[in-house]
Amino acid sequence: MKRHLTIYKYFVSQHLKRLIEYRVDFLIGILSFVFIQVSGLLFLYLIFQHINAINGWTYEELILIYAMFQIPRGIDHLLTDNIWLIPRYIIRGEFDKYLLKPLNVLYSIVSERFQIEAFGELIVGVGLLIYIVPQLSITFALYDLIVIPLLIISGAVIYTSIKLLTATLAFWIKNSSSIMVIFYDIADFTKQPLSIYPKAFQFVLRNVIPFAFTSYFPSAYLLGLYDPLTITIQALVVALVSMFVAYRFWKYGLKTYESAGN
């Protein structure tokens, strides 16, 4: 573990040095993510100029969901964004270099890039959370110091797992980028309350592509709709199962890899 952490710090340091060389691009990257999130909030604000609630959920409660949506997604984006490049590495024949390194292949890929632009998402998410919690009169118990971080980490793991699962398809179909985008963008539906969707789609977001555990359920917990023990156990189980399935699928795909050819 110590060796891997040392290597990771080295990779992060090297990546940050490359980013600092192009300071304007670096700042534009962060500001662009902030702008995207703010535009989403503006759209939500305009909708609530004409209605009072969506299926019983108020504007402030939807802001809470939006905040909880951004934080685990930002963590995933920050730490594991390089998974998006796996299809490109396979197509271009660049994947082989990771097989030659004396490191776990997935760890080597993930640690190669530290996506600093993700701070745009995290800044918006944390800022909204700080703003909206007093508005909703949410109070915290001592156990929330454990529960809330676990829910956020579980959400980030779910994002990473689904991203890895769809990226692994590239071992067979070569370019799985479009599939990755489709599955990843399904998470956008959880910016809204789960109850506004048909029962079948709710089932999908809870049990098949469990993005509901990245934003909706943590928000519902903060609003007092779920007890801490139940929601924490459910989130952890879903996150662990998702990562187990994704990693096993990745290992299977790795065994079938035949390198690039003409």
C-alpha positions in Angstrom: 0.0 0.0 0.0 2.8 2.4 0.9 4.5 1.7 -2.4 1.3 2.4 -4.4 0.7 5.6 -2.5 4.2 6.8 -3.2 3.8 6.0 -6.9 0.5 7.7 -7.0 1.9 10.9 -5.4 4.6 10.8 -8.1 2.1 10.5 -10.9 0.0 13.3 -9.5 3.0 15.5 -9.1 4.0 15.0 -12.7 0.5 15.6 -14.0 0.2 18.8 -12.1 3.5 20.0 -13.5 2.1 19.5 -17.0 -1.0 21.4 -16.1 0.8 24.3 -14.6 2.7 24.8 -17.9 -0.6 25.8 -19.4 -2.2 27.9 -16.7 -4.8 29.5 -18.9 -6.1 26.1 -20.1 -6.0 24.9 -16.5 -8.2 27.8 -15.3 -10.5 27.5 -18.3 -11.0 23.9 -17.5 -12.1 24.5 -13.9 -14.3 27.5 -14.9 -16.0 25.6 -17.7 -17.1 22.9 -15.2 -18.4 25.6 -12.8 -20.3 27.3 -15.7 -21.9 24.0 -16.7 -23.1 23.4 -13.2 -24.3 26.9 -12.7 -26.3 26.7 -16.0 -28.0 23.6 -14.7 -29.0 25.5 -11.6 -30.3 28.4 -13.6 -32.5 26.1 -15.6 -33.9 24.6 -12.4 -34.5 28.1 -11.0 -36.4 29.2 -14.2 -38.6 26.1 -13.9 -39.6 27.0 -10.3 -40.6 30.5 -11.4 -43.7 28.8 -12.8 -44.3 26.0 -10.4 -44.1 25.5 -6.6 -43.0 21.9 -6.4 -42.2 18.8 -8.5 -44.2 15.8 -7.2 -44.1 17.4 -3.7 -40.4 18.3 -3.8 -39.6 22.0 -3.3 -36.9 24.0 -5.0 -34.7 23.9 -2.0 -35.0 20.1 -1.8 -34.0 19.8 -5.4 -31.0 22.0 -4.8 -30.0 19.5 -2.1 -30.3 16.6 -4.6 -28.2 18.6 -7.1 -25.5 19.3 -4.5 -25.3 15.6 -3.5 -25.2 14.7 -7.2 -22.1 16.8 -7.8 -19.9 15.7 -4.9 -19.5 11.9 -5.6 -19.4 12.6 -9.3 -16.7 15.1 -8.8 -14.7 12.7 -6.7 -15.0 10.0 -9.4 -14.0 12.6 -12.0 -11.0 13.8 -10.0 -9.5 10.4 -9.2 -10.5 7.9 -12.0 -11.1 10.0 -15.1 -8.4 8.2 -17.1 -10.7 5.2 -17.4 -12.5 7.1 -20.1 -9.4 6.7 -22.3 -9.2 2.9 -22.1 -11.1 2.5 -25.5 -8.7 4.9 -27.1 -5.6 3.2 -25.7 -6.9 -0.2 -27.0 -7.7 1.2 -30.5 -4.3 3.0 -30.8 -2.3 0.1 -29.5 -1.2 2.1 -26.5 -2.7 -0.2 -24.0 0.3 -2.6 -24.2 2.5 -0.2 -22.2 0.4 -0.8 -19.1 0.9 -4.5 -19.4 4.7 -4.0 -19.2 4.7 -2.0 -16.0 5.3 -3.8 -12.7 2.0 -2.5 -11.4 -1.6 -3.5 -11.4 -2.9 -2.6 -14.8 -6.0 -0.7 -13.7 -4.1 1.1 -10.9 -1.5 2.1 -13.5 -4.1 3.6 -15.8 -6.1 5.4 -13.0 -3.1 6.9 -11.3 -1.7 8.3 -14.6 -4.0 11.3 -14.6 -5.4 13.5 -11.8 -8.3 15.5 -13.3 -8.0 18.8 -11.7 -11.0 20.3 -13.6 -13.2 18.2 -11.3 -12.7 20.8 -8.6 -15.3 22.8 -10.5 -17.9 20.1 -9.7 -16.8 19.8 -6.1 -16.8 23.5 -5.5 -20.3 23.8 -6.8 -21.5 20.7 -4.9 -19.9 21.6 -1.5 -20.9 25.3 -1.9 -24.6 24.4 -2.6 -24.6 22.0 0.3 -23.3 24.6 2.7 -25.9 27.1 1.4 -29.0 24.8 1.4 -28.6 22.9 4.6 -29.6 25.9 6.8 -32.4 26.7 4.4 -33.9 23.3 5.0 -33.2 23.3 8.7 -31.3 20.1 8.5 -29.7 19.1 11.7 -26.8 16.7 12.1 -26.2 14.0 14.7 -22.7 12.8 15.7 -23.1 9.6 13.6 -23.5 11.7 10.5 -19.8 12.3 10.6 -19.6 8.6 9.5 -22.8 8.1 7.6 -22.5 11.1 5.2 -18.9 10.4 4.1 -19.8 6.7 3.6 -22.7 7.7 1.4 -20.6 10.0 -0.7 -17.8 7.5 -1.1 -20.3 4.8 -2.0 -21.7 7.1 -4.7 -18.2 7.8 -6.1 -17.5 4.0 -6.2 -20.8 3.4 -8.1 -19.8 6.0 -10.7 -16.4 4.5 -11.1 -17.8 0.9 -11.3 -20.2 1.7 -14.1 -17.6 3.6 -16.0 -15.1 0.7 -15.7 -17.8 -1.9 -16.6 -18.6 -0.1 -19.9 -15.0 0.7 -20.6 -14.1 -3.0 -20.4 -16.4 -3.7 -23.4 -13.6 -2.1 -25.5 -11.7 -5.4 -25.2 -14.3 -6.9 -27.6 -15.9 -4.0 -29.5 -12.8 -1.7 -29.4 -14.6 1.6 -29.2 -17.0 1.5 -26.2 -16.9 5.3 -25.6 -20.4 5.9 -26.8 -21.7 3.2 -24.5 -19.8 4.7 -21.6 -21.4 8.1 -22.3 -24.9 6.7 -22.5 -24.6 4.8 -19.3 -22.8 7.6 -17.5 -25.4 10.2 -18.6 -28.2 8.1 -17.1 -27.0 9.5 -13.8 -28.4 12.9 -14.9 -31.9 11.5 -14.1 -31.0 11.4 -10.5 -30.7 15.1 -10.3 -34.5 14.8 -9.9 -36.5 13.0 -7.2 -36.8 9.3 -8.0 -40.5 9.3 -7.3 -41.3 11.4 -10.5 -40.3 8.4 -12.7 -42.3 5.3 -13.6 -41.9 2.3 -11.3 -39.9 0.3 -13.9 -37.4 3.1 -14.3 -37.1 3.6 -10.6 -36.2 -0.1 -10.4 -33.5 0.4 -13.0 -32.0 3.3 -11.1 -32.1 1.5 -7.8 -31.0 -2.1 -8.8 -29.7 -2.3 -12.4 -27.7 1.0 -12.9 -27.8 2.1 -9.3 -27.2 5.8 -9.7 -30.1 6.5 -7.2 -27.5 5.8 -4.5 -25.2 8.6 -5.7 -27.6 11.5 -5.0 -31.3 10.7 -4.4 -31.0 8.4 -1.4 -28.3 10.5 0.4 -30.5 13.6 -0.1 -33.6 11.7 1.1 -31.6 10.6 4.1 -30.6 14.2 4.9 -34.3 15.1 4.7 -35.1 12.4 7.3 -36.8 10.0 4.9 -34.5 7.1 5.7 -32.8 5.9 8.9 -29.0 6.0 9.0 -28.3 2.3 9.4 -30.5 1.1 6.6 -29.4 3.6 4.0 -25.7 3.2 4.9 -25.8 -0.6 4.7 -27.7 -0.5 1.4 -25.4 2.1 -0.2 -22.3 0.1 0.9 -23.6 -3.2 -0.4 -24.6 -1.6 -3.7 -21.2 0.0 -4.0 -19.2 -3.1 -3.1 -21.3 -5.3 -5.4 -20.9 -2.8 -8.3 -17.1 -2.6 -7.9 -16.8 -6.4 -7.5 -18.8 -7.1 -10.7 -17.0 -4.3 -12.6 -13.5 -5.5 -11.5 -14.2 -9.1 -12.2 -15.5 -8.2 -15.7 -12.3 -6.1 -16.2 -10.1 -9.0 -15.2 -11.9 -11.3 -17.6 -11.6 -8.7 -20.4 -7.9 -8.3 -19.7 -7.4 -12.0 -20.2 -9.0 -11.8 -23.6 -7.0 -8.8 -24.8 -5.1 -9.6 -28.0 -3.4 -6.3 -28.6 -3.9 -4.0 -31.6 -3.7 -5.3 -35.2 -4.0 -4.1 -38.7 
